Amino acid sequence: MPGSDSAAAMSLACETDGMDLAYRLLNVFSIEEKPFSGNPLCVFEDAVGLEDAQMQAWARQFNLSETTFITDRRLEVGEADIRIFTGSYEMPFAGHPTLGTAHVVAALAGGIDAVTLSMPAGAIPVRRVDEGWELRANPATSRPSGATDAEIAEVLGVRPQAVVAGGAHHVDAGVEQLLIEVAEPDAVASCRPDVRGLHEKLSVPGQEPQVYLWAWTGESSIVARFFGASGSALEEDPATGSAATNLGGLLGLNGVRGRRLTIVQGSHIARPSRLVVTIDDDGVVFVAGKVTEVGNGSVHAA
């Protein structure tokens, strides 16, 4: 049963003086031959005038990993201000909402090929490319994890030898996450995180645990899984653009240049996804993926 705070927020969302709010449903980082692939997203086309609590309530109503609200549109110059909400809180940046919202803004502007989206984490340029849509990431910062490799392995439920020595870093290119490299793709597949351990050993103060486990599967290919813990609940994300951005930033900080990498994610939860990360010769990171529009409609906030 919803708590009093969520009930109050929903009540507020229904006091918008008869507004009809148009939205689109999309799959981001989708795979062309697989219709139910990628990470689902809802984008509200025009959220001008909505209060924070109203946006939070609508995000909770749609119950997706994130919902985006376009709060200001300057379509003649391909710019928009956006807000990104999970069911519980606002995100300063997230990858698949950025690409999906760019697709919507470009469509509203008549099919343009480049947009700039401003969000709490800053302005993110996005352009149309062969892979779909591609964002240019802000520079990343990195610091080692305070947990030992043995502690990390125990929390993840993998063999101690599977965790690459010194391969765990907190990385932030818009939202901070813990990235953990393992030596074996099988360890990614067999990972069974302990929720209590995530909170006690792999989280940072003031933030729910967000852990990205990854391994090389080839010279330019990676398999990954992303886990978030909210209270006692463990959630797995099918395609995490922010984590791919952080991974590109981490590799760039470690001297990787001029590389194009393909990341596969989501098969363990029946949402196979494909993300493309490019690190140019200057260490600038780009993250791309296909965006598929699957539906649209409106809600009546009366």
C-alpha positions in Angstrom: 0.0 0.0 0.0 1.4 3.4 -0.9 2.7 5.5 2.0 1.3 8.9 2.8 4.1 10.7 1.0 3.5 8.8 -2.3 -0.3 9.3 -1.9 0.2 13.0 -1.4 2.4 13.2 -4.5 -0.1 11.3 -6.6 -2.8 13.6 -5.4 -0.7 16.6 -6.4 -0.1 15.1 -9.8 -3.9 15.0 -10.3 -4.3 18.7 -9.6 -2.9 20.0 -12.8 -6.1 21.8 -14.0 -7.1 19.5 -16.7 -3.8 19.2 -18.5 -3.3 16.5 -21.1 0.3 15.3 -21.0 1.5 13.6 -24.1 4.1 10.9 -23.8 6.1 8.4 -25.9 7.3 4.9 -25.0 10.6 3.8 -26.3 13.2 1.0 -26.1 16.8 2.3 -25.9 19.9 0.3 -26.7 17.5 -2.0 -28.5 18.5 -4.7 -31.0 16.7 -4.4 -34.4 15.8 -8.1 -34.8 14.5 -8.4 -31.2 11.3 -6.4 -30.6 11.4 -6.6 -26.8 15.0 -5.5 -26.3 16.8 -2.6 -24.8 15.8 -0.5 -21.8 12.2 0.8 -21.7 11.6 4.6 -21.3 8.7 7.0 -21.1 9.2 10.6 -22.3 6.7 13.3 -21.5 6.9 15.7 -24.5 5.9 18.9 -22.7 6.1 19.0 -18.9 6.2 22.8 -18.6 4.6 23.8 -15.3 4.8 20.4 -13.6 6.1 20.5 -10.0 8.8 18.1 -8.8 6.3 16.1 -6.9 4.1 15.7 -9.9 6.9 14.4 -12.1 7.9 12.0 -9.3 4.3 10.8 -9.1 4.0 10.2 -12.9 7.4 8.4 -12.9 6.0 6.1 -10.1 2.8 5.6 -12.1 4.7 4.3 -15.2 7.0 2.2 -13.0 9.9 2.1 -15.4 13.6 2.4 -14.4 13.4 6.0 -15.5 10.9 8.5 -16.9 12.0 11.8 -18.6 10.2 15.1 -18.6 10.9 17.8 -21.2 10.5 21.0 -19.1 11.6 23.5 -21.8 11.9 23.2 -25.5 13.8 25.4 -27.9 13.2 23.3 -31.0 14.3 25.9 -33.4 17.9 25.5 -32.1 17.6 21.9 -31.1 17.8 22.4 -27.4 15.7 21.2 -24.4 15.8 21.1 -20.7 15.0 17.8 -19.2 14.5 16.1 -15.8 15.0 12.4 -15.2 13.1 10.5 -12.4 13.2 6.9 -11.2 10.2 5.7 -9.3 11.8 7.1 -6.1 14.1 9.9 -6.9 15.6 12.3 -9.5 18.7 11.4 -11.5 21.2 14.1 -12.5 22.1 12.1 -15.6 21.2 8.7 -17.1 22.3 7.3 -20.4 19.2 5.6 -21.9 16.9 8.6 -21.0 19.3 11.0 -22.7 19.4 9.0 -25.9 15.6 8.3 -25.9 14.7 11.9 -25.1 17.1 13.2 -27.9 15.1 11.0 -30.3 11.8 12.6 -29.1 13.1 16.2 -29.2 14.6 15.6 -32.7 11.2 14.3 -33.9 9.3 17.2 -32.4 11.8 19.5 -34.2 11.0 18.0 -37.5 13.6 15.2 -37.7 16.8 17.1 -37.0 20.1 15.1 -36.5 21.6 16.8 -33.4 20.2 18.2 -30.1 21.6 19.4 -26.8 19.9 18.3 -23.6 20.4 20.3 -20.4 20.0 18.4 -17.1 21.2 18.7 -13.6 24.6 17.1 -14.5 25.1 19.6 -17.3 24.6 20.0 -21.0 24.9 16.8 -23.1 25.2 17.0 -26.9 23.5 14.1 -28.7 23.6 13.3 -32.4 22.1 10.8 -34.9 24.7 8.1 -36.0 24.6 4.8 -37.8 24.1 3.0 -34.4 21.0 5.2 -33.6 21.8 8.1 -31.2 25.1 9.0 -29.6 25.8 11.2 -26.6 29.0 12.9 -25.9 29.9 12.3 -22.2 31.2 14.8 -19.7 34.7 14.0 -18.3 34.8 11.3 -15.6 36.5 11.2 -12.2 37.6 8.0 -10.6 38.8 6.7 -7.2 39.6 3.2 -6.0 37.0 1.2 -4.0 37.6 1.0 -0.3 36.6 -2.7 -0.3 39.1 -5.5 -0.7 38.9 -7.8 -3.7 38.0 -10.7 -1.3 35.1 -8.6 0.1 33.9 -7.7 -3.4 33.9 -11.3 -4.5 32.0 -12.4 -1.4 29.3 -9.7 -1.9 29.0 -10.6 -5.6 28.9 -14.3 -5.0 31.8 -15.1 -7.4 35.2 -16.8 -6.9 37.8 -14.6 -5.3 40.1 -15.2 -8.2 37.5 -13.8 -10.6 37.8 -10.2 -9.4 40.6 -8.4 -11.2 43.2 -7.1 -8.7 42.5 -3.4 -8.1 39.8 -3.6 -10.7 37.1 -1.8 -8.6 36.6 1.9 -9.0 34.0 4.5 -8.1 33.5 6.5 -11.3 31.5 9.6 -12.0 30.7 11.1 -15.4 27.4 12.4 -14.2 26.3 9.8 -11.7 28.7 7.9 -9.5 28.7 4.1 -9.7 31.0 1.3 -8.6 32.6 -0.4 -11.6 34.1 -3.9 -11.0 36.2 -5.7 -13.6 36.2 -9.5 -13.5 38.5 -11.7 -15.4 36.0 -14.2 -16.7 32.7 -13.6 -18.6 31.3 -16.6 -16.7 31.7 -14.7 -13.4 29.4 -12.0 -14.9 26.8 -14.7 -15.7 27.0 -16.4 -12.4 27.0 -13.3 -10.2 24.5 -13.4 -7.4 24.9 -10.2 -5.3 24.1 -10.1 -1.6 21.8 -7.1 -0.9 23.0 -6.6 2.6 26.6 -6.8 1.5 26.0 -4.2 -1.2 24.8 -1.8 1.4 27.4 -2.5 4.0 30.5 -2.8 1.8 29.9 -1.5 -1.7 27.9 1.7 -1.3 28.8 5.3 -0.8 27.3 7.6 1.9 23.9 9.1 0.9 23.5 6.9 -2.1 21.9 3.5 -2.7 24.4 0.9 -4.0 24.9 0.9 -7.8 27.3 -1.8 -9.1 28.4 -2.5 -12.6 30.1 -5.8 -13.2 32.0 -6.2 -16.5 34.4 -8.5 -18.4 36.2 -8.5 -21.7 34.9 -11.1 -24.1 37.2 -10.1 -27.0 39.5 -7.3 -28.1 36.6 -4.9 -28.5 33.7 -6.6 -26.8 32.4 -6.6 -23.3 29.7 -8.3 -21.3 28.2 -6.5 -18.3 25.5 -6.5 -15.7 24.2 -3.6 -13.5 22.7 -4.1 -10.1 21.0 -1.5 -7.8 19.8 -2.0 -4.3 16.9 -0.1 -2.8 16.3 -1.2 0.8 16.1 -5.0 0.7 15.2 -5.1 -3.0 17.8 -6.0 -5.7 17.1 -4.7 -9.2 19.0 -5.5 -12.4 19.0 -3.0 -15.2 18.8 -4.2 -18.8 21.0 -1.5 -20.4 22.9 1.1 -18.4 24.1 4.0 -20.5 25.5 5.9 -17.5 27.6 2.9 -16.5 28.8 2.5 -20.1 29.7 6.2 -20.0 31.6 5.7 -16.7 33.4 2.6 -18.1 34.5 4.6 -21.2 35.7 7.4 -18.8 37.6 4.9 -16.7 39.3 3.4 -19.7 40.1 6.8 -21.0 41.7 7.8 -17.7 43.8 4.7 -17.9 45.2 5.7 -21.3 42.8 3.9 -23.7 42.4 5.9 -26.9 41.0 5.4 -30.3 38.8 2.4 -29.4 35.2 1.4 -30.3 33.7 -1.1 -27.9 30.5 -3.1 -28.0 28.8 -3.9 -24.7 26.1 -6.6 -24.4 23.8 -6.5 -21.4 20.3 -7.5 -20.3 20.2 -11.1 -21.5 19.8 -12.4 -17.9 16.5 -10.6 -17.5 15.2 -11.3 -21.0 15.9 -7.7 -22.3 19.0 -8.2 -24.5 20.7 -4.9 -25.2 23.6 -3.5 -27.2 25.6 -0.4 -26.3 28.5 1.1 -28.3 31.2 3.1 -26.5 33.8 5.1 -28.5 36.9 6.7 -26.9 38.5 9.1 -29.3 42.1 10.0 -29.7 41.7 12.8 -27.1 40.0 10.5 -24.5 36.5 11.9 -25.1 33.8 9.3 -24.6 30.8 8.7 -26.7 27.9 6.2 -26.0 25.5 5.1 -28.7 22.6 2.8 -29.2 19.5 2.2 -31.2 16.2 3.9 -30.1 12.9 2.2 -31.0 9.6 4.0 -30.5 7.0 1.4 -29.5 4.0 3.6 -28.5 2.5 6.9 -27.5 -0.4 8.4 -25.8 -1.5 10.9 -23.2 -2.6 11.0 -19.6 -5.2 13.4 -18.2 -3.9 15.2 -15.1 -7.3 16.6 -14.0 
